[in-house]
Amino acid sequence: MTATPSLSAPAPAAPAARPSPWREIGVFLATVAGLLTVTTSVAAAAGADVTRVDQAPPLVQALLFGQALIPLLAAVVARLVTARTLRRPGWGFRRPSWRSLGTAWLWALLPTLAAAGLLWATGLAGFAGGGLTPTVALGLTVLVLPYVVLALAEDVGWRGLLVQRLAEVAGPRAVVLVSGLAWALFHWPLVLFLGGAPAGVPVWFALACLTLGSTSLGAVLASMQLRWGIWPGVLAHAVLNALLYHVLAPLTADSGPTEWLSTETGAMGAVTLLLAALAWWRVAPLVRTPAGGTAAR
């Protein structure tokens, strides 16, 4: 006798629906805001000044440097709360090509060096020849490596989660503006409460330049994320930081308007990043997908 299949046998389980991008984005941003508020409040209460971090107590130094880890921690929390696993794809970790890494390196290097050269040539900033030491060469190579760790911690959150998830449901302008502005706001407390505005420069001016520069940089890093995965953007981010702190800072002397123009809160840096982003957008744009999301062309 042939056995008859049981009518009560369970049907194959349907694949679990992917959690809403908006819920994951909301948890991520809320966690970032909470951790940032706590660490900034403690550091500000201790009188911390980001221009003299080395003079702060060890706990305050740990809090200030640890803020770079906040996006990573928030991304982990958001993923576990909404998907209950970290194994789901979407972070953008994949093997990059050498060409993409080289392109990212040059993009971070050339426009910023050109802007600094313009400031030196016009006298808007002095050239400090005494700062031309072997450390400058290391700032373009070996000293980039520590900044890769810090950039990765930030970019896992801002690009690996926020950009990737926004790109599923929003167009290019929304992806660029939301991720870039959120990233800029993340840095606002350093200027507002922890002494990040240069001496003599109004806080509103420093915030405006920081916001324009961060949004412009974020547009390019978002494009790199969606085009090549996370590593080229991490490298560009790290190279830019190492360039500012280990190359341009020791080679630049104040000549009067310098503080208004140089560094992350200066007008020249903001305009340079904006022009570089516009040029990048023309050669490597983001486009709207038929499903209403965003992808690299």
C-alpha positions in Angstrom: 0.0 0.0 0.0 1.3 3.4 -0.9 1.6 5.8 2.0 -0.5 9.0 1.6 1.2 12.2 2.7 -0.3 13.7 5.8 -2.5 16.7 5.1 -1.4 18.1 8.4 2.4 18.2 7.5 3.7 21.7 8.0 4.4 23.9 4.9 8.0 25.1 4.3 8.7 28.2 6.4 8.6 31.4 4.4 11.9 33.4 4.6 11.8 36.0 7.3 10.9 39.5 6.1 13.8 42.0 6.2 13.2 44.6 8.9 12.2 48.1 7.8 15.1 50.3 7.0 13.4 53.2 8.7 13.2 51.3 12.0 16.9 50.3 11.9 17.9 53.9 10.9 15.8 55.3 13.8 17.4 53.0 16.4 20.8 53.8 15.0 20.3 57.6 15.2 18.7 57.4 18.6 21.5 55.4 20.0 24.1 57.7 18.6 22.3 60.7 20.1 22.1 59.1 23.5 25.7 58.0 23.7 26.9 61.3 22.3 24.9 63.3 24.9 26.3 61.3 27.8 30.0 61.4 26.7 29.8 65.1 25.8 28.1 66.0 29.1 30.7 64.2 31.2 33.6 65.7 29.2 32.1 69.3 29.3 31.5 69.0 33.0 35.2 68.2 33.4 36.1 71.3 31.4 37.5 69.3 28.5 38.9 71.2 25.5 39.5 69.3 22.3 42.4 71.5 21.4 44.2 70.3 24.5 43.1 66.7 24.8 46.5 65.6 26.1 46.0 67.8 29.2 42.6 66.3 30.1 42.2 63.5 32.8 42.6 60.0 31.5 38.8 59.3 31.8 38.0 62.4 29.8 40.6 61.5 27.1 39.0 58.1 26.8 35.5 59.6 26.4 36.7 62.0 23.7 38.6 59.5 21.7 35.9 56.9 22.4 33.3 59.1 20.6 34.7 57.7 17.4 33.4 54.3 18.4 29.9 55.5 19.0 28.7 55.0 15.4 30.0 51.4 15.5 28.3 50.6 18.8 25.1 52.2 17.6 25.2 50.2 14.4 25.6 47.0 16.3 22.7 47.9 18.6 20.5 48.8 15.7 21.2 45.6 13.8 20.7 43.4 16.9 17.4 45.2 17.9 15.9 45.0 14.4 17.4 41.9 12.9 18.7 40.0 16.0 21.8 39.1 14.1 25.0 40.7 12.8 25.4 38.2 10.0 22.9 39.7 7.6 24.7 41.2 4.6 24.6 44.9 4.0 27.7 46.4 5.7 29.6 46.7 2.5 32.6 44.5 3.5 34.0 43.1 0.4 37.5 42.9 -1.2 38.3 46.2 -2.9 40.4 46.6 -6.0 43.8 48.3 -5.9 42.4 50.8 -8.4 39.6 51.8 -6.1 41.9 52.2 -3.1 44.3 54.3 -5.2 41.5 56.5 -6.4 40.3 57.0 -2.9 43.8 57.9 -1.7 44.4 60.4 -4.4 40.9 62.0 -4.0 41.6 62.6 -0.3 45.1 63.9 -1.0 45.2 66.1 -4.1 42.4 68.6 -3.5 43.4 69.3 0.1 47.1 69.7 -0.8 46.1 72.0 -3.6 44.0 74.2 -1.2 46.8 74.4 1.3 49.2 75.3 -1.5 46.9 78.1 -2.5 46.7 79.5 1.0 50.5 79.4 1.3 51.0 81.0 -2.1 48.6 83.9 -1.4 49.9 84.6 2.1 46.5 83.8 3.6 48.4 81.2 5.6 52.1 81.1 6.4 54.3 78.2 5.4 56.2 76.8 8.4 59.4 75.4 6.9 60.5 74.2 10.3 57.7 71.7 10.3 59.1 69.9 7.3 60.3 66.8 9.2 60.2 63.1 8.4 56.9 63.0 10.3 55.3 64.8 7.3 56.2 61.9 4.9 54.9 59.4 7.5 51.7 61.4 7.7 51.1 60.4 4.1 51.9 56.8 4.6 52.4 54.9 7.9 50.6 57.4 10.1 47.4 56.8 8.1 47.0 53.4 9.6 45.8 54.5 13.1 43.3 56.7 11.4 42.0 53.7 9.4 40.9 52.1 12.8 39.0 55.3 13.8 37.6 55.9 10.4 36.3 52.3 10.2 34.5 52.7 13.5 32.7 55.8 12.2 32.1 54.5 8.7 30.5 51.2 9.8 27.7 53.3 11.2 27.5 56.2 8.9 28.1 54.4 5.6 27.9 50.7 6.4 24.5 51.1 8.0 23.0 54.5 7.4 23.9 54.9 3.7 23.3 51.3 2.8 19.8 51.3 4.4 18.8 54.7 3.1 19.9 53.6 -0.3 17.2 50.9 -0.2 14.3 53.4 0.1 15.5 56.9 -0.8 16.9 58.7 -3.8 20.4 60.1 -4.2 19.8 63.5 -2.7 18.1 62.1 0.4 20.9 59.6 0.9 23.6 62.3 0.6 21.9 65.0 2.6 20.6 62.9 5.4 23.8 60.9 5.9 26.0 63.9 5.5 24.0 66.2 7.7 23.7 63.5 10.4 27.4 63.0 10.3 28.0 66.8 10.6 25.6 67.0 13.6 27.6 64.2 15.2 30.6 66.6 15.3 28.7 69.7 16.4 29.2 69.1 20.2 33.0 69.3 19.7 32.5 72.9 18.5 29.6 73.9 20.7 30.6 72.6 24.0 34.2 71.3 23.9 36.2 74.3 22.4 36.4 73.1 18.8 36.1 76.5 17.3 39.5 78.2 16.7 40.3 81.2 18.8 38.7 84.4 17.3 36.4 82.5 15.0 32.6 82.7 15.8 31.0 79.3 16.6 28.3 79.8 13.9 31.0 80.2 11.3 32.9 77.1 12.4 29.7 75.1 12.5 28.7 76.3 9.0 32.1 75.3 7.5 32.1 72.0 9.4 28.6 71.2 8.1 29.3 72.1 4.5 32.6 70.2 4.5 31.2 67.1 6.3 28.1 66.9 4.0 30.4 67.3 0.9 32.8 64.6 2.1 29.9 62.4 3.1 28.5 62.6 -0.4 31.7 61.2 -1.8 32.1 58.5 0.9 28.5 57.5 0.2 29.2 57.1 -3.5 32.4 55.0 -2.7 30.4 52.9 -0.3 27.7 52.0 -2.8 30.2 51.6 -5.6 33.1 49.7 -4.0 32.1 48.8 -0.5 33.4 50.2 2.8 37.2 50.0 2.4 37.9 52.8 -0.1 35.8 55.3 1.8 37.5 54.3 5.1 40.9 54.9 3.4 39.9 58.3 2.0 38.6 59.3 5.4 41.8 58.2 7.2 44.1 59.8 4.6 42.3 63.1 5.0 42.6 63.0 8.8 46.2 62.1 8.7 46.9 64.8 6.1 45.3 67.5 8.3 47.0 66.6 11.6 50.4 65.3 10.5 51.1 67.3 7.3 49.2 70.5 7.0 49.1 71.4 10.7 52.9 71.4 11.3 53.5 73.2 7.9 50.9 76.0 8.4 51.6 79.1 10.4 48.9 81.7 11.4 49.2 84.8 9.2 46.0 86.5 10.5 43.0 85.1 8.6 44.4 81.5 8.7 42.1 80.2 11.4 39.1 81.3 9.3 40.3 79.3 6.3 42.2 76.2 7.3 41.3 73.0 9.3 38.0 71.2 9.4 36.1 74.4 10.5 37.7 76.7 7.9 36.2 78.1 4.8 38.9 76.9 2.4 38.5 73.3 3.6 34.7 73.5 3.2 34.9 75.0 -0.3 37.5 72.5 -1.4 35.5 69.5 -0.2 32.4 71.0 -1.9 34.2 71.4 -5.3 35.8 68.0 -5.0 32.4 66.5 -4.3 30.8 68.2 -7.3 33.6 67.0 -9.5 33.2 63.4 -8.1 29.4 63.6 -8.7 29.9 64.3 -12.4 32.3 61.3 -13.0 30.8 58.9 -10.5 27.2 59.8 -9.8 24.5 58.1 -7.7 21.3 57.4 -9.5 17.7 56.5 -8.6 16.8 52.8 -9.1 13.5 51.6 -10.6 12.5 50.4 -7.1 13.0 53.9 -5.7 16.3 53.5 -4.0 19.8 54.6 -4.8 22.7 52.9 -6.6 26.1 53.9 -8.1 25.9 54.3 -11.8 
